[in-house]
């Protein structure tokens, strides 16, 4: 994920929505982590408590652990703690940005697709580059059968009658305009694009339908399905994972968070709900069906 430019794209709306539950100090700590990821050219950082405390200008490791727990509890990022021992300033923390991981995965898949496409195109061009035309093969075979030598490529100096050089069945010059007109007026075949069928689990489909209605669209809006359904399947599946497959809990969470964001005049997306779902579940302490 190493950047070739001294800048990076920043999604201001997503930042406002995703970090609205953080305090100013917590926002600053998370921004420091994102900057460190960009410097390292990675979607994660692996640091111990002393290094984090130095990066955040925090005096005690207890405060460092408290901020790490807040970022994890509020669903800002994924965190893995190794050899957790704050008392003796030991332990390493792996902080992972889900958005950067997804963007890096998408770039790798796109690069593989483009490489595969170029290789197929190159192979196709090589296979047809030196292939002789059918007319050339027929002409060479005819000359071989008749025993006549091939025509010299240098011209026909001293020959007055050039009728033998005319190809058999040559079209008269006067007929060329008619042939061109027939070609231009000929109907070109229409390419029929095959429809791609997306098969998703029933709970994921129900979550997408509820999100669709909450966004103000009609449940039978086919244009919305065509544009957004495929894009939002992964987000709906992530939301379902937060509640261990209980789509009713997922829909309840989405409805309450959507109402909270709307009351504050904030826009929200399904990805926004996913980022705040873990915190909502923690605050409500709702049991999750196994």
Buried (B, 14 or more C-beta within 10 A) or exposed (E): BEEEEEEEEEEEEBBEBBBBBBEEEBBBBBEBBBEBBBEEEBBBBBBBBEBBBEBBEBEEBEBBBEBBEBBBBBBBBBBEBEEEEBEEEBBBBEBBBBBBBEBBEEEEEEEEEEEEEEEEEEEEEEEEEEEEEEEEEEBEEEEEEEEEEEEEEEEEEEEEEEEEEEEEEEEEEEEEEEEEEEEEEEEEEEEEEEEEEEEBBEBBBBBBBBBBEBEEBEEEEEEBBEEBBEEBBBBBBBBBEBBEBBBEBBBBBBBBBBEBBEEEEEEBBBBBBBBBBBBBBEEEEEEEEE
